[in-house]
Amino acid sequence: MENSLLLFILGSIFVIGYAFIAMEHNFKINKSGTAIVIGSLLWLIVDFFSHFEAEVGEALMHETQEIFSIVVFLLAAMTIVEILVHYRFFDWIQDKIMQKKISAPALFWLLGALTFVLSAFLDNLTTTLIMIQIGRKIYKNKDNFLLFTANTIIAANAGGAFSPIGDVTTIMLWLAQKFSAWQIISLGFLPSLTAWIIPQFLIGRKIKHHEEAEKAHKIEVEGEREVIKPYWSIVVIGFLSFLLPVVFNLIGLPPFLGLLTGVGILWMFIDITSKKGDDHYREGQVINMIQKVDISTLKFFIGILLAVGALSHIGLLATLSNSIFGTEFNLTRLIAGNVALGFMSSILDNVPLVAAAIKMLAVTTPTAIWVLLALTAGTGGSMLVIGSAAGVAAMGQVKELTFGYYLKKVTFPALLGYLAAILVWMALYFWVL
């Protein structure tokens, strides 16, 4: 009876708290604060019902070890991205695009492909914010800009779904050793590409074909405009840093240590170089870049992961797992369950969904199923504008991108891409593997 009461109390608190998170803009309460309160409160209640036994503290310490690796990885990745922004890599990309005198439809495909590729290296949220800033300076037609923004969300989510470092959920699954970097890339690339290309094609047909400011803004002659020159030494070290987690993982060390090492190398290089007297280097010292990192988002992840850990500890997730995936291995049910989680991620944040799935699915679950989870959780959020961090951020940046506009113009293409991606995954699983 006591255990049933505990399950009910914790489940109710989590659902109510999640409602506050989902309606953050209505309540004017930051989701990070809500998530931290939920996570802390659930563990306090678990400790109370366990009569303050040491076992609860030990379980919490185990959870925090996993959370530590994820948060440190994300902190390092976000720091490197801020460094790349400051040292003008993305300004250079924007400048090169604006010099290309190409048609609006061709430009739409170029920017979509760039978003897809960048998101595999950067996280999908950061990629979306960067591409929106680039798009603002390129697109002057409002309808085209809104379609570009919506497509950016889809391309960023798809590009992040096949990379071990492209999305928070793939990072979580990779750090939990559910698949290797090569496995997620080899099994996830074609489905992710499908999830992007189909919506890209359908949305691209709506792009207006008139000659507009997309044509490089009538680029002035070289002598009348600023020449953008990135700090290539910083850029190269930054991108090489993203390869270190893979290398460290191959030699048996945690990936976060590899990325952290990359930050350290960048830090030392920038500090040494700044002694030459370049103001841009002094302003771009890593200590300043860290201050620009979105710490609030990291605290949201901490709170959510703490909450999911508490629900796992009391056995609630095991109960849900049995109802969704069954108690014995059933491939059809596993696939259906993951597809359903993808649809759920269009409404709910995919971070807690994946965190719960990691606890729910058996350790013997095939690697390909974990790749499917990364795919469905990552691309399923594209079906609604509120279904991913990239979508929510885009709504904040572009006020005209409303829920209704996205539902009318983008949801159906995104749905077709999602379903087609699953079919491609199934073809790889049943006919290739």
Summary of the structure (lengths in Angstrom):
residues: 433
radius of gyration: 22.3
end to end distance: 46.9
largest distance: 79.3
contacts: 1528
relative contact order: 0.14
helix: 77%
strand: 0%
